[in-house]
Amino acid sequence: MQARAATGALLLVCAVFAAALVPTQDANAQRATESAATSAVASAVTPAGTHAGTHAGTHAATRTSVPWSTGEYLEYDVKFNSITAGLGRIQVIGLDTVRGRTAWKLQFALTGGIPFYRVSDSYFSWIDTATLSSLRFVQQLSEGNYHPTRIFEIFPERGIFQQNGKPEQKSVAQPLDDASFFFFIRTIPLEVGKSYEFNRYFNPEGNPVIVRVLRKERIRVPAGTFDAIVIQPIIRTKGIFSQDGMAELWLSDDPRHMLLQMKSKFSFVTLGLFLKKSTLPPLGPESGR
């Protein structure tokens, strides 16, 4: 169980928000909805290229400027203590359309694990290009014998969300999910010594989210040497992002604010994520530049 908790926590650090905050289902409800979710997710995660050519220009005049573009790809070594145990990936798949709104389609993924316990998790997020609000969030998890699929349809204009077709639940203004929250943080100034508080997680039970900007320093990762800004995310949880937690993330000290490195102490394990390679297409009109 501790191996599973440590592995799951690592991906949540990458996403900067804990998926554990999402309301869980009992075992019978999980089995009842999982089959429907699995069939629905196939269409939800269809590559954005099937839509991008048609809708790439939609709402371009009101598109919010962002420090990423289609094709951005970041790959990481995942380490437990000093042992390489997997591969992490963050990528911008491209522009897509959700309920007639142009959206960035983003993906976080983790593969690896330890002997007798393998992990292959993917998180997909669609965020409105104008408001940077979440429209849809999909979790496809495979952790040992645990294989849930969850689809969250998020309706910012109505202030509600719906999981796997179940009854609607109250959300917040300008909602963000686990993955989009991390991309949103890349858009803020991140001044050393300041703390930023947000009440934007789509499930209100997880708010507020606090981001402390600790310091600047120069670091070396497998991808090279970078100037970095070090931040500490804090959420309402007893886990690695708690008030007493020791999770820190290093973002590049440049306009992109891409994730360079993560370190966190979790129980008896030190978790690490280290950038090994990147593809960074130019920022242009698509990115609101």
VOMAR-795219 format. One record per residue (C-alpha): residue in one letter; x, y, z. Coordinates in steps of 0.05 Angstrom, whole numbers. Example, Ala and Ser with C-alpha at 12.3 -4.5 7.8 and 13.67 -1.06 7.14 Angstrom:
2
<site><r>A</r><X>246</X><Y>-90</Y><Z>156</Z></site>
<site><r>S</r><X>273</X><Y>-21</Y><Z>143</Z></site>
***
This chain:
289
<site><r>M</r><X>0</X><Y>0</Y><Z>0</Z></site>
<site><r>Q</r><X>57</X><Y>48</Y><Z>15</Z></site>
<site><r>A</r><X>87</X><Y>35</Y><Z>-54</Z></site>
<site><r>R</r><X>21</X><Y>51</Y><Z>-86</Z></site>
<site><r>A</r><X>14</X><Y>115</Y><Z>-45</Z></site>
<site><r>A</r><X>84</X><Y>138</Y><Z>-63</Z></site>
<site><r>T</r><X>75</X><Y>124</Y><Z>-137</Z></site>
<site><r>G</r><X>8</X><Y>159</Y><Z>-140</Z></site>
<site><r>A</r><X>34</X><Y>218</Y><Z>-101</Z></site>
<site><r>L</r><X>90</X><Y>229</Y><Z>-152</Z></site>
<site><r>L</r><X>42</X><Y>241</Y><Z>-209</Z></site>
<site><r>L</r><X>1</X><Y>287</Y><Z>-166</Z></site>
<site><r>V</r><X>62</X><Y>329</Y><Z>-151</Z></site>
<site><r>C</r><X>72</X><Y>336</Y><Z>-226</Z></site>
<site><r>A</r><X>1</X><Y>360</Y><Z>-234</Z></site>
<site><r>V</r><X>9</X><Y>406</Y><Z>-173</Z></site>
<site><r>F</r><X>-57</X><Y>383</Y><Z>-146</Z></site>
<site><r>A</r><X>-81</X><Y>320</Y><Z>-112</Z></site>
<site><r>A</r><X>-129</X><Y>276</Y><Z>-150</Z></site>
<site><r>A</r><X>-147</X><Y>247</Y><Z>-83</Z></site>
<site><r>L</r><X>-188</X><Y>311</Y><Z>-72</Z></site>
<site><r>V</r><X>-237</X><Y>286</Y><Z>-124</Z></site>
<site><r>P</r><X>-296</X><Y>252</Y><Z>-89</Z></site>
<site><r>T</r><X>-286</X><Y>177</Y><Z>-89</Z></site>
<site><r>Q</r><X>-339</X><Y>125</Y><Z>-103</Z></site>
<site><r>D</r><X>-355</X><Y>63</Y><Z>-64</Z></site>
<site><r>A</r><X>-334</X><Y>-2</Y><Z>-96</Z></site>
<site><r>N</r><X>-402</X><Y>-19</Y><Z>-125</Z></site>
<site><r>A</r><X>-412</X><Y>50</Y><Z>-154</Z></site>
<site><r>Q</r><X>-342</X><Y>48</Y><Z>-183</Z></site>
<site><r>R</r><X>-356</X><Y>-18</Y><Z>-219</Z></site>
<site><r>A</r><X>-423</X><Y>7</Y><Z>-244</Z></site>
<site><r>T</r><X>-395</X><Y>70</Y><Z>-276</Z></site>
<site><r>E</r><X>-327</X><Y>45</Y><Z>-299</Z></site>
<site><r>S</r><X>-352</X><Y>8</Y><Z>-360</Z></site>
<site><r>A</r><X>-390</X><Y>68</Y><Z>-386</Z></site>
<site><r>A</r><X>-331</X><Y>114</Y><Z>-372</Z></site>
<site><r>T</r><X>-283</X><Y>69</Y><Z>-409</Z></site>
<site><r>S</r><X>-325</X><Y>70</Y><Z>-472</Z></site>
<site><r>A</r><X>-336</X><Y>145</Y><Z>-467</Z></site>
<site><r>V</r><X>-263</X><Y>162</Y><Z>-456</Z></site>
<site><r>A</r><X>-243</X><Y>136</Y><Z>-524</Z></site>
<site><r>S</r><X>-278</X><Y>194</Y><Z>-558</Z></site>
<site><r>A</r><X>-258</X><Y>243</Y><Z>-504</Z></site>
<site><r>V</r><X>-183</X><Y>232</Y><Z>-514</Z></site>
<site><r>T</r><X>-184</X><Y>229</Y><Z>-590</Z></site>
<site><r>P</r><X>-122</X><Y>266</Y><Z>-615</Z></site>
<site><r>A</r><X>-135</X><Y>339</Y><Z>-623</Z></site>
<site><r>G</r><X>-111</X><Y>339</Y><Z>-695</Z></site>
<site><r>T</r><X>-179</X><Y>315</Y><Z>-717</Z></site>
<site><r>H</r><X>-207</X><Y>383</Y><Z>-696</Z></site>
<site><r>A</r><X>-149</X><Y>431</Y><Z>-695</Z></site>
<site><r>G</r><X>-150</X><Y>445</Y><Z>-770</Z></site>
<site><r>T</r><X>-223</X><Y>466</Y><Z>-767</Z></site>
<site><r>H</r><X>-225</X><Y>505</Y><Z>-702</Z></site>
<site><r>A</r><X>-154</X><Y>532</Y><Z>-691</Z></site>
<site><r>G</r><X>-177</X><Y>603</Y><Z>-707</Z></site>
<site><r>T</r><X>-239</X><Y>603</Y><Z>-664</Z></site>
<site><r>H</r><X>-239</X><Y>660</Y><Z>-612</Z></site>
<site><r>A</r><X>-167</X><Y>677</Y><Z>-632</Z></site>
<site><r>A</r><X>-181</X><Y>751</Y><Z>-618</Z></site>
<site><r>T</r><X>-197</X><Y>736</Y><Z>-544</Z></site>
<site><r>R</r><X>-145</X><Y>683</Y><Z>-533</Z></site>
<site><r>T</r><X>-106</X><Y>692</Y><Z>-468</Z></site>
<site><r>S</r><X>-30</X><Y>697</Y><Z>-476</Z></site>
<site><r>V</r><X>4</X><Y>634</Y><Z>-450</Z></site>
<site><r>P</r><X>77</X><Y>610</Y><Z>-445</Z></site>
<site><r>W</r><X>65</X><Y>545</Y><Z>-484</Z></site>
<site><r>S</r><X>46</X><Y>523</Y><Z>-554</Z></site>
<site><r>T</r><X>24</X><Y>460</Y><Z>-592</Z></site>
<site><r>G</r><X>79</X><Y>408</Y><Z>-592</Z></site>
<site><r>E</r><X>112</X><Y>426</Y><Z>-526</Z></site>
<site><r>Y</r><X>138</X><Y>361</Y><Z>-496</Z></site>
<site><r>L</r><X>175</X><Y>352</Y><Z>-430</Z></site>
<site><r>E</r><X>203</X><Y>284</Y><Z>-409</Z></site>
<site><r>Y</r><X>228</X><Y>266</Y><Z>-339</Z></site>
<site><r>D</r><X>266</X><Y>213</Y><Z>-302</Z></site>
<site><r>V</r><X>225</X><Y>190</Y><Z>-242</Z></site>
<site><r>K</r><X>265</X><Y>169</Y><Z>-181</Z></site>
<site><r>F</r><X>249</X><Y>137</Y><Z>-115</Z></site>
<site><r>N</r><X>307</X><Y>156</Y><Z>-70</Z></site>
<site><r>S</r><X>365</X><Y>149</Y><Z>-119</Z></site>
<site><r>I</r><X>334</X><Y>93</Y><Z>-161</Z></site>
<site><r>T</r><X>305</X><Y>110</Y><Z>-230</Z></site>
<site><r>A</r><X>236</X><Y>79</Y><Z>-229</Z></site>
<site><r>G</r><X>199</X><Y>107</Y><Z>-288</Z></site>
<site><r>L</r><X>186</X><Y>161</Y><Z>-339</Z></site>
<site><r>G</r><X>142</X><Y>223</Y><Z>-334</Z></site>
<site><r>R</r><X>115</X><Y>264</Y><Z>-391</Z></site>
<site><r>I</r><X>80</X><Y>331</Y><Z>-397</Z></site>
<site><r>Q</r><X>56</X><Y>354</Y><Z>-465</Z></site>
<site><r>V</r><X>12</X><Y>404</Y><Z>-501</Z></site>
<site><r>I</r><X>-25</X><Y>361</Y><Z>-552</Z></site>
<site><r>G</r><X>-57</X><Y>420</Y><Z>-588</Z></site>
<site><r>L</r><X>-122</X><Y>458</Y><Z>-598</Z></site>
<site><r>D</r><X>-188</X><Y>422</Y><Z>-594</Z></site>
<site><r>T</r><X>-262</X><Y>440</Y><Z>-586</Z></site>
<site><r>V</r><X>-306</X><Y>424</Y><Z>-526</Z></site>
<site><r>R</r><X>-380</X><Y>443</Y><Z>-531</Z></site>
<site><r>G</r><X>-363</X><Y>494</Y><Z>-584</Z></site>
<site><r>R</r><X>-307</X><Y>527</Y><Z>-545</Z></site>
<site><r>T</r><X>-234</X><Y>527</Y><Z>-567</Z></site>
<site><r>A</r><X>-191</X><Y>492</Y><Z>-515</Z></site>
<site><r>W</r><X>-119</X><Y>473</Y><Z>-503</Z></site>
<site><r>K</r><X>-112</X><Y>397</Y><Z>-496</Z></site>
<site><r>L</r><X>-59</X><Y>378</Y><Z>-445</Z></site>
<site><r>Q</r><X>-32</X><Y>311</Y><Z>-421</Z></site>
<site><r>F</r><X>7</X><Y>287</Y><Z>-360</Z></site>
<site><r>A</r><X>31</X><Y>215</Y><Z>-360</Z></site>
<site><r>L</r><X>72</X><Y>170</Y><Z>-315</Z></site>
<site><r>T</r><X>98</X><Y>99</Y><Z>-330</Z></site>
<site><r>G</r><X>142</X><Y>55</Y><Z>-288</Z></site>
<site><r>G</r><X>138</X><Y>29</Y><Z>-217</Z></site>
<site><r>I</r><X>173</X><Y>-23</Y><Z>-175</Z></site>
<site><r>P</r><X>176</X><Y>-99</Y><Z>-181</Z></site>
<site><r>F</r><X>106</X><Y>-130</Y><Z>-175</Z></site>
<site><r>Y</r><X>74</X><Y>-61</Y><Z>-178</Z></site>
<site><r>R</r><X>70</X><Y>-25</Y><Z>-245</Z></site>
<site><r>V</r><X>39</X><Y>42</Y><Z>-261</Z></site>
<site><r>S</r><X>14</X><Y>72</Y><Z>-326</Z></site>
<site><r>D</r><X>-27</X><Y>135</Y><Z>-312</Z></site>
<site><r>S</r><X>-51</X><Y>189</Y><Z>-359</Z></site>
<site><r>Y</r><X>-88</X><Y>254</Y><Z>-343</Z></site>
<site><r>F</r><X>-119</X><Y>295</Y><Z>-399</Z></site>
<site><r>S</r><X>-144</X><Y>365</Y><Z>-390</Z></site>
<site><r>W</r><X>-181</X><Y>413</Y><Z>-436</Z></site>
<site><r>I</r><X>-177</X><Y>487</Y><Z>-417</Z></site>
<site><r>D</r><X>-213</X><Y>545</Y><Z>-451</Z></site>
<site><r>T</r><X>-163</X><Y>587</Y><Z>-490</Z></site>
<site><r>A</r><X>-198</X><Y>652</Y><Z>-472</Z></site>
<site><r>T</r><X>-212</X><Y>643</Y><Z>-397</Z></site>
<site><r>L</r><X>-162</X><Y>588</Y><Z>-378</Z></site>
<site><r>S</r><X>-220</X><Y>551</Y><Z>-344</Z></site>
<site><r>S</r><X>-226</X><Y>476</Y><Z>-345</Z></site>
<site><r>L</r><X>-278</X><Y>446</Y><Z>-391</Z></site>
<site><r>R</r><X>-262</X><Y>372</Y><Z>-385</Z></site>
<site><r>F</r><X>-216</X><Y>328</Y><Z>-344</Z></site>
<site><r>V</r><X>-202</X><Y>254</Y><Z>-356</Z></site>
<site><r>Q</r><X>-162</X><Y>207</Y><Z>-311</Z></site>
<site><r>Q</r><X>-140</X><Y>139</Y><Z>-340</Z></site>
<site><r>L</r><X>-104</X><Y>103</Y><Z>-284</Z></site>
<site><r>S</r><X>-70</X><Y>35</Y><Z>-283</Z></site>
<site><r>E</r><X>-36</X><Y>22</Y><Z>-216</Z></site>
<site><r>G</r><X>-25</X><Y>-51</Y><Z>-201</Z></site>
<site><r>N</r><X>-94</X><Y>-82</Y><Z>-203</Z></site>
<site><r>Y</r><X>-128</X><Y>-15</Y><Z>-198</Z></site>
<site><r>H</r><X>-155</X><Y>11</Y><Z>-265</Z></site>
<site><r>P</r><X>-206</X><Y>67</Y><Z>-257</Z></site>
<site><r>T</r><X>-227</X><Y>115</Y><Z>-312</Z></site>
<site><r>R</r><X>-259</X><Y>180</Y><Z>-291</Z></site>
<site><r>I</r><X>-289</X><Y>233</Y><Z>-337</Z></site>
<site><r>F</r><X>-306</X><Y>301</Y><Z>-309</Z></site>
<site><r>E</r><X>-347</X><Y>349</Y><Z>-351</Z></site>
<site><r>I</r><X>-338</X><Y>419</Y><Z>-322</Z></site>
<site><r>F</r><X>-385</X><Y>476</Y><Z>-338</Z></site>
<site><r>P</r><X>-354</X><Y>543</Y><Z>-317</Z></site>
<site><r>E</r><X>-414</X><Y>584</Y><Z>-341</Z></site>
<site><r>R</r><X>-461</X><Y>544</Y><Z>-296</Z></site>
<site><r>G</r><X>-414</X><Y>533</Y><Z>-237</Z></site>
<site><r>I</r><X>-423</X><Y>457</Y><Z>-237</Z></site>
<site><r>F</r><X>-386</X><Y>393</Y><Z>-255</Z></site>
<site><r>Q</r><X>-408</X><Y>322</Y><Z>-269</Z></site>
<site><r>Q</r><X>-368</X><Y>258</Y><Z>-260</Z></site>
<site><r>N</r><X>-381</X><Y>198</Y><Z>-305</Z></site>
<site><r>G</r><X>-453</X><Y>220</Y><Z>-318</Z></site>
<site><r>K</r><X>-472</X><Y>222</Y><Z>-244</Z></site>
<site><r>P</r><X>-513</X><Y>279</Y><Z>-214</Z></site>
<site><r>E</r><X>-485</X><Y>349</Y><Z>-222</Z></site>
<site><r>Q</r><X>-444</X><Y>379</Y><Z>-166</Z></site>
<site><r>K</r><X>-428</X><Y>450</Y><Z>-147</Z></site>
<site><r>S</r><X>-362</X><Y>478</Y><Z>-174</Z></site>
<site><r>V</r><X>-328</X><Y>547</Y><Z>-171</Z></site>
<site><r>A</r><X>-317</X><Y>607</Y><Z>-215</Z></site>
<site><r>Q</r><X>-262</X><Y>597</Y><Z>-267</Z></site>
<site><r>P</r><X>-250</X><Y>524</Y><Z>-247</Z></site>
<site><r>L</r><X>-184</X><Y>488</Y><Z>-256</Z></site>
<site><r>D</r><X>-170</X><Y>413</Y><Z>-252</Z></site>
<site><r>D</r><X>-108</X><Y>376</Y><Z>-229</Z></site>
<site><r>A</r><X>-69</X><Y>384</Y><Z>-294</Z></site>
<site><r>S</r><X>-93</X><Y>453</Y><Z>-316</Z></site>
<site><r>F</r><X>-76</X><Y>482</Y><Z>-248</Z></site>
<site><r>F</r><X>-3</X><Y>469</Y><Z>-262</Z></site>
<site><r>F</r><X>-6</X><Y>503</Y><Z>-330</Z></site>
<site><r>F</r><X>-44</X><Y>562</Y><Z>-299</Z></site>
<site><r>I</r><X>12</X><Y>571</Y><Z>-248</Z></site>
<site><r>R</r><X>60</X><Y>580</Y><Z>-306</Z></site>
<site><r>T</r><X>22</X><Y>643</Y><Z>-326</Z></site>
<site><r>I</r><X>30</X><Y>682</Y><Z>-260</Z></site>
<site><r>P</r><X>91</X><Y>727</Y><Z>-242</Z></site>
<site><r>L</r><X>120</X><Y>683</Y><Z>-186</Z></site>
<site><r>E</r><X>156</X><Y>737</Y><Z>-146</Z></site>
<site><r>V</r><X>203</X><Y>711</Y><Z>-93</Z></site>
<site><r>G</r><X>176</X><Y>720</Y><Z>-23</Z></site>
<site><r>K</r><X>103</X><Y>724</Y><Z>-44</Z></site>
<site><r>S</r><X>47</X><Y>674</Y><Z>-32</Z></site>
<site><r>Y</r><X>-11</X><Y>666</Y><Z>-80</Z></site>
<site><r>E</r><X>-78</X><Y>639</Y><Z>-58</Z></site>
<site><r>F</r><X>-130</X><Y>611</Y><Z>-106</Z></site>
<site><r>N</r><X>-200</X><Y>584</Y><Z>-97</Z></site>
<site><r>R</r><X>-204</X><Y>555</Y><Z>-167</Z></site>
<site><r>Y</r><X>-200</X><Y>480</Y><Z>-159</Z></site>
<site><r>F</r><X>-263</X><Y>453</Y><Z>-192</Z></site>
<site><r>N</r><X>-283</X><Y>412</Y><Z>-131</Z></site>
<site><r>P</r><X>-292</X><Y>466</Y><Z>-76</Z></site>
<site><r>E</r><X>-271</X><Y>417</Y><Z>-22</Z></site>
<site><r>G</r><X>-199</X><Y>425</Y><Z>-46</Z></site>
<site><r>N</r><X>-195</X><Y>500</Y><Z>-37</Z></site>
<site><r>P</r><X>-157</X><Y>543</Y><Z>-24</Z></site>
<site><r>V</r><X>-93</X><Y>526</Y><Z>-61</Z></site>
<site><r>I</r><X>-32</X><Y>565</Y><Z>-37</Z></site>
<site><r>V</r><X>32</X><Y>573</Y><Z>-77</Z></site>
<site><r>R</r><X>93</X><Y>600</Y><Z>-40</Z></site>
<site><r>V</r><X>151</X><Y>627</Y><Z>-81</Z></site>
<site><r>L</r><X>213</X><Y>609</Y><Z>-40</Z></site>
<site><r>R</r><X>276</X><Y>629</Y><Z>-77</Z></site>
<site><r>K</r><X>316</X><Y>629</Y><Z>-141</Z></site>
<site><r>E</r><X>376</X><Y>584</Y><Z>-155</Z></site>
<site><r>R</r><X>415</X><Y>551</Y><Z>-211</Z></site>
<site><r>I</r><X>406</X><Y>476</Y><Z>-219</Z></site>
<site><r>R</r><X>431</X><Y>419</Y><Z>-262</Z></site>
<site><r>V</r><X>385</X><Y>365</Y><Z>-289</Z></site>
<site><r>P</r><X>397</X><Y>313</Y><Z>-343</Z></site>
<site><r>A</r><X>372</X><Y>363</Y><Z>-396</Z></site>
<site><r>G</r><X>424</X><Y>415</Y><Z>-376</Z></site>
<site><r>T</r><X>436</X><Y>473</Y><Z>-328</Z></site>
<site><r>F</r><X>381</X><Y>524</Y><Z>-315</Z></site>
<site><r>D</r><X>363</X><Y>585</Y><Z>-274</Z></site>
<site><r>A</r><X>302</X><Y>565</Y><Z>-233</Z></site>
<site><r>I</r><X>247</X><Y>592</Y><Z>-189</Z></site>
<site><r>V</r><X>230</X><Y>546</Y><Z>-130</Z></site>
<site><r>I</r><X>157</X><Y>542</Y><Z>-108</Z></site>
<site><r>Q</r><X>119</X><Y>503</Y><Z>-55</Z></site>
<site><r>P</r><X>46</X><Y>485</Y><Z>-67</Z></site>
<site><r>I</r><X>2</X><Y>476</Y><Z>-6</Z></site>
<site><r>I</r><X>-68</X><Y>447</Y><Z>-7</Z></site>
<site><r>R</r><X>-119</X><Y>423</Y><Z>44</Z></site>
<site><r>T</r><X>-94</X><Y>353</Y><Z>52</Z></site>
<site><r>K</r><X>-54</X><Y>311</Y><Z>100</Z></site>
<site><r>G</r><X>-8</X><Y>288</Y><Z>44</Z></site>
<site><r>I</r><X>55</X><Y>315</Y><Z>12</Z></site>
<site><r>F</r><X>25</X><Y>384</Y><Z>-2</Z></site>
<site><r>S</r><X>2</X><Y>396</Y><Z>70</Z></site>
<site><r>Q</r><X>23</X><Y>456</Y><Z>111</Z></site>
<site><r>D</r><X>79</X><Y>414</Y><Z>141</Z></site>
<site><r>G</r><X>98</X><Y>381</Y><Z>76</Z></site>
<site><r>M</r><X>166</X><Y>387</Y><Z>41</Z></site>
<site><r>A</r><X>147</X><Y>385</Y><Z>-33</Z></site>
<site><r>E</r><X>184</X><Y>435</Y><Z>-77</Z></site>
<site><r>L</r><X>181</X><Y>447</Y><Z>-152</Z></site>
<site><r>W</r><X>234</X><Y>482</Y><Z>-194</Z></site>
<site><r>L</r><X>207</X><Y>521</Y><Z>-253</Z></site>
<site><r>S</r><X>250</X><Y>554</Y><Z>-306</Z></site>
<site><r>D</r><X>265</X><Y>627</Y><Z>-291</Z></site>
<site><r>D</r><X>242</X><Y>651</Y><Z>-359</Z></site>
<site><r>P</r><X>175</X><Y>667</Y><Z>-392</Z></site>
<site><r>R</r><X>158</X><Y>593</Y><Z>-402</Z></site>
<site><r>H</r><X>162</X><Y>572</Y><Z>-328</Z></site>
<site><r>M</r><X>168</X><Y>499</Y><Z>-349</Z></site>
<site><r>L</r><X>178</X><Y>446</Y><Z>-295</Z></site>
<site><r>L</r><X>252</X><Y>428</Y><Z>-288</Z></site>
<site><r>Q</r><X>253</X><Y>387</Y><Z>-225</Z></site>
<site><r>M</r><X>210</X><Y>364</Y><Z>-167</Z></site>
<site><r>K</r><X>231</X><Y>336</Y><Z>-99</Z></site>
<site><r>S</r><X>187</X><Y>312</Y><Z>-42</Z></site>
<site><r>K</r><X>195</X><Y>271</Y><Z>21</Z></site>
<site><r>F</r><X>138</X><Y>223</Y><Z>28</Z></site>
<site><r>S</r><X>140</X><Y>176</Y><Z>87</Z></site>
<site><r>F</r><X>206</X><Y>138</Y><Z>81</Z></site>
<site><r>V</r><X>214</X><Y>154</Y><Z>7</Z></site>
<site><r>T</r><X>245</X><Y>214</Y><Z>-28</Z></site>
<site><r>L</r><X>209</X><Y>225</Y><Z>-94</Z></site>
<site><r>G</r><X>242</X><Y>261</Y><Z>-151</Z></site>
<site><r>L</r><X>225</X><Y>284</Y><Z>-221</Z></site>
<site><r>F</r><X>282</X><Y>310</Y><Z>-265</Z></site>
<site><r>L</r><X>277</X><Y>339</Y><Z>-336</Z></site>
<site><r>K</r><X>315</X><Y>296</Y><Z>-385</Z></site>
<site><r>K</r><X>293</X><Y>326</Y><Z>-452</Z></site>
<site><r>S</r><X>246</X><Y>377</Y><Z>-481</Z></site>
<site><r>T</r><X>215</X><Y>401</Y><Z>-546</Z></site>
<site><r>L</r><X>196</X><Y>475</Y><Z>-543</Z></site>
<site><r>P</r><X>162</X><Y>502</Y><Z>-606</Z></site>
<site><r>P</r><X>164</X><Y>578</Y><Z>-615</Z></site>
<site><r>L</r><X>110</X><Y>619</Y><Z>-581</Z></site>
<site><r>G</r><X>68</X><Y>655</Y><Z>-632</Z></site>
<site><r>P</r><X>-3</X><Y>676</Y><Z>-650</Z></site>
<site><r>E</r><X>-31</X><Y>609</Y><Z>-628</Z></site>
<site><r>S</r><X>-5</X><Y>625</Y><Z>-557</Z></site>
<site><r>G</r><X>-36</X><Y>694</Y><Z>-558</Z></site>
<site><r>R</r><X>32</X><Y>727</Y><Z>-571</Z></site>
***
